[in-house]
Amino acid sequence: MSLFKKLSELETLTVKNVTGYEWKAWDDANKKMHSWQQYPKDCPAGLKPGKRWTLDCQEGVVEVSSHQFGNMLEACNYQGVSDPRGKKFNVKNNGQTGKEIRYFINLAYQTQEDVKQAVEVNPQVDDTNIPF
């Protein structure tokens, strides 16, 4: 099991595997996180459970919201298939702190410089068909 990482500790993440999800809700009054394997039918009053996906990444285990995971899947969709495994994503925030902070996860696109470095490291790569 890899070390758990917070999104605030990362600038990029590379997904190795998606291990599943849990329903979680923060209880501010008791300062406690509640988690369930299935959507809770008898959730304590005032709690709004959200689906949290667990990703096994090169940087460690990362937990993202359903919305963040959906954005990741949309970004790496190719011909109707979304597979985030092996993809690198940039992690950015809105500059706020506390409960107001929001994290944005976007696909890290390869730049022309990245391709040149890959060719220099691996001379067997044929770079004649690269479209830029």
N, C-alpha and C positions, 0 to 999 in steps of 0.2 A: 504494500500500500504506500503510495506516495504521500508526501507532505501536503497538507491542505494549504491553499494559498487564497488570499483575499484578492479581489479585483483591484483594490487600491495599491497592491504590491507589484502589479504587473503593467508593463507597457505593451507587451505582445503575449499571445498564447498560441500554442500549436496543439491542436486536438489530436490525441491518439485514439481515444475511444469514448463513446457515450455510454455511461453505466446505468442510467435510468433516472427516475424522478421520484420526489416525495412532495406531499402537500405540507407547507410550513406556514406558521403564523407567529408573529412576535407579540407577546403579552407584555405591554408596556407597564401595566400596574404591578405585575409580579417579577418583571425583568427576566422573563423566561421564554425560550423558543419552544413552541409546540410543533410536533411533526407527526404525520400520519401516512400510512402506505396507500390508503384510499381516501377519497374526498370525505371529510367528516360530516356526517348527518347531524350529529349533536355537538356542534362546535360551541365552545363557550361564548357567551354574549360579548359582542364588541370585537371579536377576532375575525379577520378576513383572510382565510387560508389562500395561498398562492402556490402554483406548481413551480418547484425548483428542480432544475436539471443538474445532474452531477456529471462533469466532464473530466476524464482522465487526460491530462495534458503533459507535455514534456516538462513544463514548469512545476507541476504538482496537480493535485486534485482541486478543481475549481467548481463553484456552484453558481449557476446563472438562472435568471428568471425565465419563465415561459416566453415572454416577449423578446428578451435578448436572444434566446435560443432560436426563436422563429426568425429573427433578423439574420442570424448566422446561416440558417438553412436557406433562406431566400437569397443571400449573397453568393452562396456556392452552388446554386441550382444550375444544372447544365442539362439541357434536353429532357427536362421533367424529372431529373434525379438530383436529390440533394444529399450530399455526403460530406460532412465537415471533417471527417478523419483525414489527417495529413495536411490540413489547411492551416495557414497562419493568419491570425486575426490581430488587429490593433485594438488596444483598450484605451479609451479616453473618457474623461469625465467633464461635467459642466462647470467645474471650478468652485462649486459650493461645498459646504461641510455639513456634518451631522445628517439629519433626516432629509435634507434638501439635496444631497448629492445624488447624481444619476450617472450611470456608466453606459457608454456607447461602445458596442463591439462591431467593428467593420472588418471586412476581408482585406488583408494586406496584399495588394496587387504587386506583381513583380515589375520592377522598373528595368529600363534598358541596362542600367549599371549592374543590377543583380544578375542579369543574364550574362553580361560580360565576365563577371567574377566567377560564375559557374563554369563558363567555358575555359577560363584560365586555370581553374582548379582541376577540371576534368577535360583534358584535351581531346578525348574521344567524342565529345559532344559536337555535332555538326550544327554550326550556327548560320549556315547559308540560307535556311528556310525561315528564319525569324522575320515576322512581318514588320519590324520597325528598324 
